[in-house]
């Protein structure tokens, strides 16, 4: 069977299934600035009872500010521990909109 719960850390969606996946959770990071060229470190609590492996984590980028004049060079998982997923994002082309922000969508799948 499949169990789905919503809530927890950052309003996370958690899915537990009998198909070899023991737990999956989706998270949103805090906003990070995209109005300057930089490598940004984004730390997000995962709220899981076990520590994911680094390969259990997938990242995508979502805009918090509706702008299309920026670009990232890379997005990578830097580390994972018992509490946090630490990612790095290279803002390669900065937005001309002062205060523009984005966030990370984080998918953690355990037991694959």
C-alpha positions in Angstrom: 0.0 0.0 0.0 0.9 3.7 -0.2 0.7 6.2 2.6 0.7 9.9 1.8 1.0 12.6 4.5 1.2 16.4 4.1 2.8 18.8 6.6 6.0 18.5 8.6 9.0 20.4 7.6 8.2 23.2 5.1 4.8 21.7 4.4 6.5 18.6 3.0 4.7 15.9 1.1 5.8 12.5 2.3 5.0 9.2 0.5 5.7 5.7 1.9 5.2 2.8 -0.4 5.7 -1.0 -0.5 7.5 -0.9 -3.8 11.0 -0.7 -2.5 10.7 3.0 -1.8 10.6 3.4 2.0 10.0 7.1 2.0 9.9 10.0 -0.4 9.6 13.7 0.7 9.4 16.9 -1.2 10.7 20.2 0.2 11.0 23.8 -0.8 14.1 25.7 0.3 14.2 29.2 1.7 14.5 31.9 -1.0 18.0 32.8 -2.2 19.1 35.9 -4.1 19.4 35.8 -7.9 20.2 39.5 -8.4 23.9 39.1 -8.1 26.5 36.7 -9.6 27.5 34.3 -6.8 27.7 30.7 -5.7 24.9 30.4 -3.1 24.8 27.8 -0.4 21.2 26.7 0.4 20.6 24.6 3.6 17.2 23.0 4.1 16.1 20.7 7.0 14.7 17.4 5.5 12.8 16.3 8.6 13.5 12.6 8.0 14.2 10.0 10.7 17.1 8.5 8.8 19.9 10.2 6.9 19.5 10.1 3.1 22.5 9.3 0.9 23.6 12.1 -1.3 22.3 10.2 -4.4 18.8 10.1 -2.8 18.4 13.8 -3.4 17.3 15.6 -6.5 17.1 19.3 -7.0 15.3 21.7 -9.4 15.0 25.5 -9.3 11.8 27.5 -9.0 11.5 31.3 -9.2 10.1 33.2 -6.3 10.2 36.4 -8.3 8.7 36.4 -11.7 11.8 37.3 -13.8 13.3 35.7 -16.8 16.6 37.6 -17.1 18.8 35.4 -15.0 20.4 32.0 -15.3 22.2 29.4 -13.2 25.3 27.6 -14.1 25.0 24.6 -11.8 22.9 23.2 -9.1 24.3 20.5 -6.9 23.9 18.6 -3.7 26.9 19.5 -1.5 26.2 17.3 1.4 23.4 15.5 3.4 23.4 14.9 7.1 21.0 13.7 9.8 19.2 17.1 9.7 19.9 19.0 6.5 20.3 18.9 2.7 23.0 21.4 1.7 23.0 22.5 -1.9 25.0 25.0 -4.0 23.6 27.1 -6.8 25.8 29.1 -9.2 24.0 32.3 -10.3 25.8 32.8 -13.6 23.7 35.7 -14.9 22.1 38.0 -12.4 18.6 39.4 -12.7 18.5 43.1 -13.2 15.5 43.2 -10.8 16.7 44.2 -7.3 15.7 41.7 -4.7 14.8 38.9 -7.2 14.8 35.5 -5.5 14.5 31.8 -6.4 14.2 28.6 -4.3 15.0 24.9 -4.7 12.6 22.1 -5.1 14.1 19.2 -3.2 13.0 15.6 -3.7 14.4 12.9 -1.4 13.6 9.3 -2.1 14.9 6.7 0.4 15.2 3.0 -0.2 15.7 2.9 -3.9 
